[in-house]
């Protein structure tokens, strides 16, 4: 019996000659499913990609977890703590931690003949992970600070603001204990992370220079930056770091202040959380539109095929059998719509990832092109969810079949 119902549904869907009333409705239903699925795929991919890009930049400039002195204020004039190699090695041995490096900061001011700019000197030592900087270096090179302590890395923003091209010399003024000191540097490289909070303020130089400016001992620094293997495990790793630093506080007679990404950038992560709400609204809207198109398309088809339904019933077909025919038809319709929806959505994702066709203002969005994160699990989940919702939706118009009387249906015009 199922083969008969499948055969009828197949003939209805794949026949070349369509009734004029049913044709446009079916096309609209297919288009609605295609557009809805494509929009859902693109919306989820954009939000995932955007969150991943912003999170990666935040991690690159500040790490997943920061450890500093409890007595440090909220500026970059920080109280030093003891950070010998043994402390870094013990933290790196904790499960989930990929890398640990020291943090050195000193505030200052760059002054030229025409302009000036308040900056933060960030020190780099031999344990600093250079991968992030290499990725965003736009000119010059990262100097070997052990042999070239006067070399600095400027952001493209500061370079343009102060007219300091590659190779230019600059004077930086520092204040400590009401005394002003001046250091001369040379621009060895220029970077651009498109992360304005970092690019507008940070100048990277040698750790020895920052230590000397702060009058710190060789094993002292402003704190530690911890990078995780998996950012999703932030809370349990932070708890392990807290326990380890609590034990070390008795050894080094320091009181530590531990913060994670959410503590350092609450506004940014609150903004990213709002994106999840926007995507949820888009998904609900697209599911509603697709479901409405399926229902309207099937209702019009059932009305157009009323004579056929009457004949089938007169020949002995049950209501369940006729309903099954239209459910098979709806599955064909859903399958065609999902096929086109995946083709459109995945094509957009692929083209954007390859050619970056859709541009953004990096000063506002932190990225220069719309990021799209291609994740197979999410694509499968969206397709499965769309299919299950569509299966539920087709039950609504198919119930109309039971109300159709054979005699009246055969006479229906």
C-alpha positions, 0 to 999 in steps of 0.5 A, spaced: 500 500 500 505 504 501 508 503 494 501 506 491 501 512 495 508 513 494 507 512 486 501 517 486 505 522 490 511 522 486 507 523 479 503 529 483 510 532 484 514 530 478 509 531 473 511 536 467 504 539 466 501 543 472 495 546 474 496 554 474 493 554 481 498 549 484 504 551 480 505 558 483 504 556 490 508 550 490 514 554 487 513 559 493 513 554 498 520 551 495 522 558 495 520 559 502 524 553 505 530 555 500 531 562 503 529 560 510 534 555 510 539 559 507 538 565 511 539 560 518 545 557 515 548 564 514 546 567 520 548 562 525 555 562 521 556 569 521 555 570 529 559 564 530 565 567 526 564 574 528 564 571 536 570 567 534 574 572 531 573 577 536 574 572 542 581 570 538 583 578 538 581 579 545 585 573 547 591 575 543 591 582 546 590 580 553 590 572 554 584 567 557 586 569 564 590 574 567 594 574 574 596 580 577 598 583 584 592 584 589 594 591 590 594 594 583 589 599 581 585 599 574 591 602 570 597 600 567 601 602 573 601 596 576 605 593 582 610 588 581 609 580 583 615 575 583 614 571 577 620 566 576 620 561 571 618 555 576 612 559 577 610 559 570 612 552 569 608 550 575 602 553 571 603 550 564 603 544 568 596 545 569 591 541 565 588 545 560 593 551 560 597 551 553 602 557 554 604 562 560 608 568 559 609 574 563 606 581 563 610 588 563 606 595 562 608 602 563 604 608 561 608 614 557 607 619 552 609 619 545 611 627 543 612 629 536 613 636 533 606 636 531 602 632 536 602 627 542 599 620 544 598 617 550 601 610 550 602 603 554 609 600 553 608 592 553 614 589 554 616 582 551 621 577 553 623 570 551 617 567 553 612 571 549 608 568 544 609 572 537 604 568 533 598 573 534 603 579 532 606 575 526 599 574 524 597 582 524 604 585 522 603 589 516 610 592 515 617 591 518 618 585 522 618 583 530 625 585 532 630 581 536 629 585 543 635 582 546 639 585 541 635 591 539 632 594 545 630 600 542 626 597 537 618 598 538 612 595 534 607 601 533 600 600 531 598 602 524 593 607 528 599 610 532 603 610 526 598 614 522 596 619 527 603 621 529 606 620 522 611 615 524 613 611 518 617 604 518 624 606 521 622 613 524 625 615 531 621 617 536 621 620 543 617 617 549 616 620 556 615 616 562 613 619 569 615 616 576 615 619 582 614 626 580 620 625 575 620 625 568 625 620 563 625 620 556 627 614 552 628 614 544 626 608 540 626 606 533 620 603 529 621 596 527 615 594 525 607 596 524 601 592 526 594 592 525 589 588 529 583 592 528 582 591 535 581 599 537 582 598 545 589 595 543 591 599 537 590 606 540 594 605 546 599 599 546 607 600 543 611 593 544 618 594 546 623 589 550 621 587 557 628 589 560 626 596 558 619 596 561 623 593 568 628 598 568 623 604 567 619 601 573 625 599 577 623 592 578 628 586 579 629 581 574 624 576 576 619 581 577 613 583 572 606 586 572 603 579 572 602 573 568 598 571 562 595 564 561 592 561 554 588 555 554 588 550 550 580 550 550 577 557 551 570 553 553 573 550 559 575 557 562 571 556 569 574 549 571 581 552 569 581 558 572 579 554 579 585 550 578 589 557 577 586 560 583 588 554 587 595 554 585 596 561 586 593 561 593 599 556 595 604 560 591 602 566 595 605 563 602 611 562 598 612 569 595 608 573 600 604 576 595 597 576 594 594 575 587 588 578 583 585 573 578 581 575 572 578 572 566 576 574 559 569 576 562 572 580 567 576 584 563 571 585 557 564 585 560 561 590 555 564 586 549 562 579 551 555 582 553 554 585 546 556 578 543 551 575 548 546 580 544 548 577 538 545 570 540 538 573 541 538 576 534 540 569 531 534 566 535 529 571 533 532 570 526 531 562 526 524 563 529 522 568 524 525 563 518 521 557 521 515 561 521 515 563 514 518 556 511 512 553 515 507 558 513 509 557 506 509 549 506 502 550 509 499 554 504 502 550 498 499 544 501 492 547 502 492 550 495 494 543 492 489 539 496 484 544 494 486 543 486 486 536 487 479 535 490 477 531 484 482 526 485 481 525 492 474 524 491 476 519 486 481 515 490 476 515 496 470 512 491 475 507 489 476 505 496 482 509 499 482 511 506 483 518 509 489 515 512 492 513 505 490 519 502 493 523 507 500 519 506 500 521 499 500 528 500 505 527 506 509 524 501 508 530 496 510 534 502 517 531 503 518 531 496 517 539 496 521 539 503 527 535 500 527 540 494 527 546 498 532 544 503 537 542 497 536 549 494 537 552 501 543 548 502 546 550 496 545 557 496 547 558 504 553 554 503 555 557 496 555 564 500 559 561 506 564 558 501 565 565 497 565 569 503 571 565 506 575 565 500 574 572 497 571 576 503 566 579 498 562 582 504 566 588 507 565 591 514 568 597 517 574 594 522 574 600 526 566 599 528 566 591 528 573 589 529 574 585 523 575 588 515 570 582 512 564 579 515 566 572 518 563 566 517 565 560 521 563 553 517 561 548 522 559 541 520 555 540 526 551 546 526 549 545 519 547 538 520 543 541 526 540 546 522 538 541 517 535 536 522 531 542 526 528 544 519 526 537 517 523 536 523 519 542 524 517 541 517 514 534 518 510 537 524 507 542 520 505 538 514 500 534 519 496 541 519 494 541 512 493 534 511 488 533 516 483 537 511 483 530 507 478 527 512 473 533 511 472 531 503 466 527 501 467 523 495 461 525 492 461 532 493 469 532 491 468 529 484 463 534 483 468 540 485 470 545 480 
